[in-house]
Amino acid sequence: MRVAKFALGALVVALSASNAYAQKSKDTLRLALNDPFVTLSNYHYNVDEASNFNRTLYQSLLAFDEYKKQWVSVLAKSWTRIGDRTLEFDLRDDVKFHNGNPFDADDVVETIKFVGNPASKITFPQRYNWIEKVEKLGPYTVRITSREPLSVDLQLLAYRFQMWDAETMRTHQDVQDYGRLTPVGTGTMKLNFIDKNKGVMLERVENHYADKTYFRAPIKYVHGVPLPDRQTQIAQILTGGIDMIRNASPDDAKELGKNPNLDVSNVRAANIVYIGFDAKGVSNTKVFTDPRVRKAAWMAIDRDAIVEYIVPGGPSVVEKVTAICFQTTTPACNPTVLPPKYDPEGAKKLLAEAGYPNGIDFEYTVFAPQKPIAEAVAGSWLRAGIRATVRPVPLTVYRKDQGDGKFQAWSILFPTGSHPDASNNISTLMQGAFEQYYGDQDIYKLLDAGIKEFDDQKRASIYQQVYDHINSRFYMYPLSSVPYAYVHTHDVKLMNNPLMAGETAITDYAWK
């Protein structure tokens, strides 16, 4: 580590004078991609970096202003609730897709039918299959009916359903190819190219129809450059090959911040890194079926030290979460059962009581970008005799092993800001492919009650019980929020997203 730090420090000094300027003159911002992607579809590749682009390429029927707590019209002019299962939308009649095709009711109907079809192989089908039917009532009017009363129907339509062009969808034998071959949307930026070697570039749509208060594109071109190796990213930003690194490590940010041509910006975000455990024993280890072992693992994590030295931004920016939610952005996030304090000696005693006086060994699978945090956790565990083999993997391997029941313990960054509601946080992390690791029917009964409750206070009470239940069973350790740590050239500035309090998009970057 010392050699690496010295090498980086020397490189920063050596290249300080020769650093090229950002491509401001070409109105092109070049952003390093940690986990390159070849499709732009939140339905099939719902990952933080890709979503950063998707949010500007596609649009939904409506949006939610998280600052003012009010709905915003987007592709829909207005909507009416007809009972507790039915919504009707009047659509705009002046919108075109990036390929020139007009937007109308057919696009809404075909998009919703596609994502609700099990054959579409959507990553998180529970976000979409709640719709029983969608009907075209006129060229610019649609009716959406849920299978049962659903208190978050508008939220889901706003945060999850990005409208695709029906005419383009029909040209594909396999519509899953839409995001890979023809990602056409109605957003403020359109596709210039997407390629596994060159990356992805979006281009500003001139004279876009939308309200500039919420929908903007300050930079004409944003180029996501595939650079999964961190040292290559550092070399590129120092020599002017790129203009921005996103999610830099604290050590890298500190060293790069010494370069007079670079700035470091730590931006608060509703991202959470958590640690899950195989409580049902579906993997090839049974150690975590005992709640005492799970509690010991919680108690042996020196969270304060990890936040101070490993998590980008440190204590001044990081939110110390007490459940898998954020009190600042997630409604109904108010647990009364809190994580136990750091106590490695107490953790040792718990392990001995559970029949493991010599500690435990297991595999700890993590999405590769979270490797530094995972290694710090594993180091903290060692003090209690908890020996974890950290296994960093790309997302494709992570999702496959997750679904195949191979996880013993795991971590990934979960962007709660993509839909800041308790129903989203808990259902995403406890149901679907994760249900096999828990199978706790008490939680699922509460989730079912919460999703049907329209009264805000009653909903909050229900979800408080769920968070308390998760914490009392030590299912999922809420480690830390993870700010966005940007290293960028002086010419670049970062702005708050006008809609989302805990998320960003590439249209939040601008020139000074």
ChimeraX attribute file (.defattr): number of C-alpha atoms within 10 A of each C-alpha:
attribute: neighborCount
match mode: 1-to-1
recipient: residues
	/A:1	6
	/A:2	7
	/A:3	8
	/A:4	10
	/A:5	13
	/A:6	12
	/A:7	11
	/A:8	19
	/A:9	17
	/A:10	13
	/A:11	17
	/A:12	22
	/A:13	16
	/A:14	13
	/A:15	17
	/A:16	18
	/A:17	13
	/A:18	12
	/A:19	20
	/A:20	17
	/A:21	18
	/A:22	24
	/A:23	16
	/A:24	16
	/A:25	7
	/A:26	10
	/A:27	14
	/A:28	19
	/A:29	26
	/A:30	21
	/A:31	25
	/A:32	29
	/A:33	24
	/A:34	21
	/A:35	17
	/A:36	20
	/A:37	20
	/A:38	16
	/A:39	22
	/A:40	27
	/A:41	24
	/A:42	22
	/A:43	20
	/A:44	18
	/A:45	20
	/A:46	16
	/A:47	17
	/A:48	19
	/A:49	19
	/A:50	22
	/A:51	20
	/A:52	16
	/A:53	26
	/A:54	27
	/A:55	22
	/A:56	24
	/A:57	25
	/A:58	24
	/A:59	23
	/A:60	23
	/A:61	24
	/A:62	22
	/A:63	23
	/A:64	18
	/A:65	15
	/A:66	15
	/A:67	11
	/A:68	8
	/A:69	9
	/A:70	10
	/A:71	15
	/A:72	18
	/A:73	18
	/A:74	22
	/A:75	24
	/A:76	21
	/A:77	15
	/A:78	16
	/A:79	18
	/A:80	11
	/A:81	13
	/A:82	12
	/A:83	9
	/A:84	15
	/A:85	17
	/A:86	21
	/A:87	18
	/A:88	20
	/A:89	22
	/A:90	21
	/A:91	24
	/A:92	19
	/A:93	15
	/A:94	10
	/A:95	17
	/A:96	18
	/A:97	17
	/A:98	20
	/A:99	14
	/A:100	10
	/A:101	15
	/A:102	16
	/A:103	25
	/A:104	25
	/A:105	22
	/A:106	20
	/A:107	19
	/A:108	29
	/A:109	20
	/A:110	20
	/A:111	18
	/A:112	22
	/A:113	17
	/A:114	19
	/A:115	23
	/A:116	21
	/A:117	13
	/A:118	10
	/A:119	9
	/A:120	16
	/A:121	14
	/A:122	22
	/A:123	16
	/A:124	19
	/A:125	17
	/A:126	15
	/A:127	21
	/A:128	20
	/A:129	18
	/A:130	17
	/A:131	21
	/A:132	15
	/A:133	16
	/A:134	20
	/A:135	16
	/A:136	18
	/A:137	13
	/A:138	13
	/A:139	13
	/A:140	18
	/A:141	20
	/A:142	22
	/A:143	22
	/A:144	21
	/A:145	21
	/A:146	17
	/A:147	12
	/A:148	14
	/A:149	17
	/A:150	22
	/A:151	19
	/A:152	17
	/A:153	20
	/A:154	18
	/A:155	18
	/A:156	19
	/A:157	18
	/A:158	21
	/A:159	20
	/A:160	17
	/A:161	22
	/A:162	24
	/A:163	24
	/A:164	29
	/A:165	26
	/A:166	19
	/A:167	14
	/A:168	16
	/A:169	22
	/A:170	12
	/A:171	11
	/A:172	13
	/A:173	9
	/A:174	10
	/A:175	16
	/A:176	20
	/A:177	16
	/A:178	21
	/A:179	22
	/A:180	15
	/A:181	16
	/A:182	21
	/A:183	24
	/A:184	23
	/A:185	25
	/A:186	29
	/A:187	27
	/A:188	26
	/A:189	30
	/A:190	24
	/A:191	20
	/A:192	13
	/A:193	15
	/A:194	22
	/A:195	16
	/A:196	12
	/A:197	12
	/A:198	13
	/A:199	19
	/A:200	25
	/A:201	22
	/A:202	24
	/A:203	20
	/A:204	22
	/A:205	18
	/A:206	10
	/A:207	7
	/A:208	17
	/A:209	15
	/A:210	16
	/A:211	11
	/A:212	11
	/A:213	8
	/A:214	14
	/A:215	21
	/A:216	20
	/A:217	22
	/A:218	15
	/A:219	21
	/A:220	18
	/A:221	21
	/A:222	23
	/A:223	24
	/A:224	26
	/A:225	23
	/A:226	20
	/A:227	21
	/A:228	15
	/A:229	12
	/A:230	17
	/A:231	12
	/A:232	12
	/A:233	25
	/A:234	24
	/A:235	16
	/A:236	18
	/A:237	27
	/A:238	27
	/A:239	18
	/A:240	19
	/A:241	20
	/A:242	26
	/A:243	28
	/A:244	29
	/A:245	24
	/A:246	18
	/A:247	22
	/A:248	25
	/A:249	21
	/A:250	18
	/A:251	15
	/A:252	17
	/A:253	24
	/A:254	16
	/A:255	17
	/A:256	26
	/A:257	17
	/A:258	15
	/A:259	20
	/A:260	14
	/A:261	22
	/A:262	22
	/A:263	19
	/A:264	20
	/A:265	18
	/A:266	23
	/A:267	21
	/A:268	21
	/A:269	24
	/A:270	28
	/A:271	26
	/A:272	26
	/A:273	22
	/A:274	21
	/A:275	21
	/A:276	25
	/A:277	24
	/A:278	27
	/A:279	27
	/A:280	19
	/A:281	20
	/A:282	17
	/A:283	18
	/A:284	13
	/A:285	18
	/A:286	14
	/A:287	23
	/A:288	22
	/A:289	18
	/A:290	17
	/A:291	17
	/A:292	21
	/A:293	27
	/A:294	24
	/A:295	23
	/A:296	26
	/A:297	28
	/A:298	26
	/A:299	24
	/A:300	27
	/A:301	27
	/A:302	20
	/A:303	19
	/A:304	15
	/A:305	15
	/A:306	21
	/A:307	24
	/A:308	15
	/A:309	16
	/A:310	19
	/A:311	27
	/A:312	28
	/A:313	26
	/A:314	19
	/A:315	15
	/A:316	10
	/A:317	18
	/A:318	23
	/A:319	21
	/A:320	18
	/A:321	21
	/A:322	23
	/A:323	26
	/A:324	28
	/A:325	30
	/A:326	26
	/A:327	17
	/A:328	12
	/A:329	20
	/A:330	21
	/A:331	18
	/A:332	22
	/A:333	22
	/A:334	20
	/A:335	22
	/A:336	15
	/A:337	16
	/A:338	14
	/A:339	20
	/A:340	16
	/A:341	13
	/A:342	17
	/A:343	17
	/A:344	23
	/A:345	15
	/A:346	16
	/A:347	27
	/A:348	24
	/A:349	17
	/A:350	22
	/A:351	26
	/A:352	15
	/A:353	12
	/A:354	15
	/A:355	15
	/A:356	16
	/A:357	13
	/A:358	12
	/A:359	17
	/A:360	17
	/A:361	13
	/A:362	18
	/A:363	17
	/A:364	22
	/A:365	27
	/A:366	25
	/A:367	20
	/A:368	19
	/A:369	21
	/A:370	18
	/A:371	18
	/A:372	16
	/A:373	22
	/A:374	29
	/A:375	20
	/A:376	19
	/A:377	23
	/A:378	19
	/A:379	17
	/A:380	21
	/A:381	22
	/A:382	16
	/A:383	17
	/A:384	25
	/A:385	21
	/A:386	24
	/A:387	18
	/A:388	20
	/A:389	13
	/A:390	19
	/A:391	16
	/A:392	21
	/A:393	17
	/A:394	12
	/A:395	17
	/A:396	11
	/A:397	13
	/A:398	22
	/A:399	14
	/A:400	12
	/A:401	16
	/A:402	19
	/A:403	15
	/A:404	13
	/A:405	18
	/A:406	19
	/A:407	26
	/A:408	24
	/A:409	22
	/A:410	22
	/A:411	26
	/A:412	21
	/A:413	19
	/A:414	21
	/A:415	21
	/A:416	23
	/A:417	23
	/A:418	21
	/A:419	21
	/A:420	23
	/A:421	21
	/A:422	27
	/A:423	21
	/A:424	22
	/A:425	19
	/A:426	19
	/A:427	19
	/A:428	18
	/A:429	16
	/A:430	22
	/A:431	19
	/A:432	14
	/A:433	18
	/A:434	18
	/A:435	18
	/A:436	20
	/A:437	25
	/A:438	19
	/A:439	14
	/A:440	17
	/A:441	10
	/A:442	10
	/A:443	21
	/A:444	17
	/A:445	11
	/A:446	16
	/A:447	21
	/A:448	14
	/A:449	15
	/A:450	24
	/A:451	20
	/A:452	15
	/A:453	17
	/A:454	14
	/A:455	10
	/A:456	13
	/A:457	11
	/A:458	14
	/A:459	22
	/A:460	18
	/A:461	15
	/A:462	20
	/A:463	26
	/A:464	20
	/A:465	18
	/A:466	23
	/A:467	25
	/A:468	19
	/A:469	18
	/A:470	20
	/A:471	23
	/A:472	17
	/A:473	15
	/A:474	24
	/A:475	23
	/A:476	25
	/A:477	25
	/A:478	22
	/A:479	26
	/A:480	24
	/A:481	27
	/A:482	27
	/A:483	24
	/A:484	21
	/A:485	22
	/A:486	21
	/A:487	26
	/A:488	27
	/A:489	27
	/A:490	16
	/A:491	17
	/A:492	18
	/A:493	14
	/A:494	18
	/A:495	12
	/A:496	16
	/A:497	19
	/A:498	17
	/A:499	21
	/A:500	22
	/A:501	18
	/A:502	24
	/A:503	26
	/A:504	27
	/A:505	19
	/A:506	26
	/A:507	24
	/A:508	20
	/A:509	20
	/A:510	18
	/A:511	16
	/A:512	9
